[in-house]
Amino acid sequence: IMSVATHWHAMRMATRDEVTGNWAYTDLRPPAPLPRDIAPQTASVGRLPASLAPGGRVWPSVVQLDFHCPYLVDGMKDTQFMGPGFIIDKARGYVVCDRDTVPIGLGDVHITIAGSVVLVGKVHFLHPVYNFAIVKYDPRQLGNTQVQDLQFHPDYLAGRKKLAPGDTVCVVAVNGEQNPVVRHTRIASRSMVSTRECLPPRFRCMNVEGIKLNDQPGCQGGVLCDDDGLVLAMWTSVSSQDSNHKDTTSMTGFDACLLRQTVESLCGSGCCPDIRSLDVELWTIRLAAARALGLAPARIRQIEDACGENPRLLYVLGILSSETPASKLLHTGDIILEKD
């Protein structure tokens, strides 16, 4: 059984002329449109055994996403993408995923819930800098399926706390066979996420710190949570390219606070957040390098007192747009000392 979609490409019959060798195309009648009112479907969300705790608190929020883009636009080299998503608002049907699963807005989204119910979704929001997207489904089609909203730790969602090297976390993720993966491990390091400029150009994750684990499991993505199942960070797939412009992916964690503005806006008013950006690519610089560039000793002492161990500054690695007001004030190599 093959599902044929005709909203991107028309259905045509091709007939070969045996004399000229040319093909003649005849438009076929499109299939009848699907009914708008689809009967709700109810499925049972599987329970995980106690040995996989605290994965059982996260699993009712996990869905599987399949994304198909009909045209190779916006730097795409593939047309099929898949990965896990997490329900953040079951009442409105919002699901968060990484941008290696839903890379662009043009395409078809199918959401598999509880491994049984397949819903048609749509791309609702793509963050222009951070590695996440929001897709939406019609919650009325779920019937009495007992899905749950992903529960975030309030201190980590607000940014009052962040994971640091040595902290103990639990990875709750999904492997390639759509089975749960639960592993207790520790944070290995935090560092800026490095992605190369792609050819052809496409979305790049930048200007954000990533989290690495000591013993990361093989998976498509997931969350980092505490023993109570409260989410501390997202565990996502980051797409980039190597020096030969071959596509690469790597697993990296991102602080839950990066989602706060989007989650509060969507779950509060139902509107997409108002994103503001300097449209520059930033990187870190150590104080020794900043001193060599002429940063005053008094300012260095002030930064050391305020930042504690391993103080670093941000500097402008590149200008992403020459048409913004920030591009008239900032230049490549500028060091950012303060922000409001």
N, C-alpha and C positions, 0 to 999 in steps of 0.2 A: 504494500500500500504506500503510495507516494502522495504527499500533500503538495498541491500546485497553487502558488499564489500569483494572482494576476494584477495586483495593484501596482507592481513595479514594472512588469513587462507584459505586453499583450500576448495572447495565445494565437499562434499562426501555424498554418499548414504549409509545408514546403514541398513543392513538386519540381523534380528535375526534368528539364528539357533535354532529351537524349540527342537532339541534333546540335544545339548550341552549347550544351553543357551548363547552361545557366539555371538558377533556381528561381522559381516563381512562388511568391508568398501570398496566401489568402488568409485574411483575418477570420478567426473563428468566433463564434458567439461566446461571450464571457459566461462563466458559471453564475448561477443565481446567487445573489448576495446572502451572506449568513444572517440569520435572524438576530435582531438587536437584543432581544430578551432571551438570554441563555439560562436554562435551568441551573440553579445552584448545585454544586457538587460538594459532597462531604466525604472526607477521608480521615482515617485515624492516624494521628501522629505517634510514631513509635517511641517507646520509652527505652532509654539506655540503661544497661545494668549498673549496679552500684559500683562496680569496679572501674567504670568510666566517669565517676564523679570528678568534677562538677559539670561534666558535659551534658548531663540530663537537663540542667537549667538553661542551657544555651540552645540545645537541639530543636525545641519547638519554634525557634526563630529562624532556622536555617532553611533556605530554598536553593534550588538549582536554576541557573540562568543559562539560556542558549540565545546567542545573538547572531543574527545573519544580516550582513550589509549587502545590498544588491549591486553596488558599484564600488570600484576601488578608488575612493576619493579620500581626501585629507590624509594622504600618506599611507593608506592601508595597503598591505600586501596579501592579506588573507580576507576571506569573506565569512568565515565561521569562527566564533569565539564561545567559550563556555567557562563557567566557574561558579562558585557559591555566592549567594547573597544573603542578607540578614534583614528581617523585618524590623523596622524601627517605628512603624505606626500601622497597626493592623486595621484600625478604624478607617484610615484613609488609603491604605494599600501601598505604603511607601517601603521600598527595599533599597538598602545600600549595598554597593559592590565596588570592586576596584575597576580602574579604567583599562586593565588588561582583559577584563571580561566584557565591558561595554565601552569601547574606545571612542565612538563617535555617536552623533545623534541620529544619523540616517540609517535605519535598519529595522528589522523585526525582532522583538523580544518575546521569548516564551519562558514562562516561569513555572517550574515544577515544584509543587508544594506537597510535603509528606510523601514524596516519591510516587504519588498517584494522580494528583489533580494537576493538569496542565492549563495554565491561563495565558491569555495574550496580554502582554504588557506594553508599555511605551516608555521611551526615555524621557524623563522629566527634568533632570538637571545634570549637567556635567561641570565639575569644578575645573576652572581653567589652569590651576596651578597644582593643587593637591591630587593625590591618586585615588579619587573616588567619584562615583556617579550615583544618581538616584533614579530608580525606575519605579513605575507605578502600575498597579493592577486594580481591577474592580473588586473590592472586598465583598460585594453582594454575591459574587459567583462562588465564594468559598463555602457557603452554607454554614454548617455547624462545626467545621474543621477547627480544632482547638490549637490554633497557632498563638504565639505570644510575641510581644514586643521585646526586642533586645534590651536587656537591663544594663545600664552603664553605672559605674561607680561615680557618685556625684562629685567627689573631689577631683577625680581624674577627668571627668567630662568638663568641669569648670576650669581646669588647668591649675588648680591649687596644688596638685601633686602630679609628678611625672615619674615614670619608671627610670631607675638608675642602674648602672652595672652592679651585678651581685644580687639584685632583687629576685625573689622567687615568683614565678608565674606558672599558670597552666595554659597550655596551648589546646584549644578546642578547634579542630579544623576538619576539612573534608578532603578525602583522597580522590584519586582518579576514578575509583569505582563507586563514588558517592557514599562511601562509608565513613563513619566518624573516626577521627584520630584525636586521642587525648594523651597529652604528655606533660609531665611536670619538669620544668627546667629553670634555668636562671638567665637573666639578662647578661649578655656578653659585653656589649658596647653600644654607644650612641655616637652617630656621626652623620654629617650631611650626606644626603642621597645624591650620588653622582650619576647623571645620565648624559649620554652624548647627543649632539645634534644629529638627527636622523636624516637619511636620504632615501626617499623624498621626505620633506619636513612633515612632522606630525606632533601630536601632543607629547610633552615631556614633563615628568614629575620633577619639580625643582623647588629650591628655597625652603626645604623642610629637613628636619632631622629624622633619620631612620634608626630603628632598633634592631639589633642582631641578637640571636640566641646562642647559647652554648651548644645545644644539641637540638637543632631544628628538625622536625619531621618532614618527610616527603609528603606534600599536599598541594592542593590548588589554592588554599586560602583559609582564613579562619579568624579567630579572635584570641587575644591574650587576656585572661581573666584571673580573678583570685579564687580562693577555695569556696566562696559562696556563689560563684558563677557571675559575678559582677564584672563587666568588661572594663579593662584598663587601657587597652590599645587594640587596634585592628592589625591583623596579620595578612598582608596583601601581596599580590604579584605585581612587580614593577617591570614594565616593558622598556627596552632600550635597544641599542645596536652596538656592536663591537667596532674595532678599527677598520674592519673590512666591510662594514655596513651590513653585517648579518644580524638578524633579529636575535635578541637575548632576553631572558627573563630572570629575575631574582626575587626571592622572598624577603620582605622587609616589614617591620612593624612601624606603625604610626600612632602617635598619641591620640587618645580619644577626644581630646579638646579640639583637634582640628575639625571635628564634625559638629561641634557645639552650635555654631552660628546657623548651620544648615538644619540641624535637628530641631532647634528651638523655633526657627522660622517656619519650617514645614509642619511640625507637629502643633505649633501654636496657631498661626494664621492660615496655614495651608499655602503660603506663597513662597516662591524661591527667594533666597537671601540676596541682599544687595552687595555684590562683591566689588571691593575697591582694591586696586593694585597699583604699585609704582611702575609695573612693567619693566622691571630690571631683574637680572639673574644675580643672586648673591652667593658669596662663599665666605668661609671663615679665614681669619688671619690671626696668627699669634702675636702677642705683645712685642716679642723680639723683632719680628718683621715690621710691625707698626712703628717701633722706635727707630728702625733703620730708615723708614720713610719720613721721619721728621716729627713724629708725635711727641708732644711736650712731656717731659718727665713728670710734671705735676698731674697731668691728665692720666698718665699710666698708673701712678700711685692711687689715684681716685678709682680707677677701674679695678685695680687689684683689691682694694678694700671692699668694693661693692660686690665683686664676683666670687671671691674666695679662691678655691682651687681651680687650676687650669683655666684661667680667664682667656676668652677669645673675643674677637670683634668681627663684625661683618664688613665686607667690602664689595664694591660693585664689580662683578665679573664681566657683565655685558649688558647692553641696553637692548631690550626686546622690541621696543617701538620708538620710532623717532617723532611721533606725532602727539605724544602725551606731554602735559606740563612738566612731569618729572624728568623727561629726557632733556629738557632745556636747563635743568638745574644740576642733575647728576651726570657724572662722567665715569667712564671705565677706570677703575683703580681708586675711586673715592672710598674712604673709610667712614663708616657710619658709627658715630660715637654715642648719640642719644636719640631717643624717640619719645613722642608724647604718649 
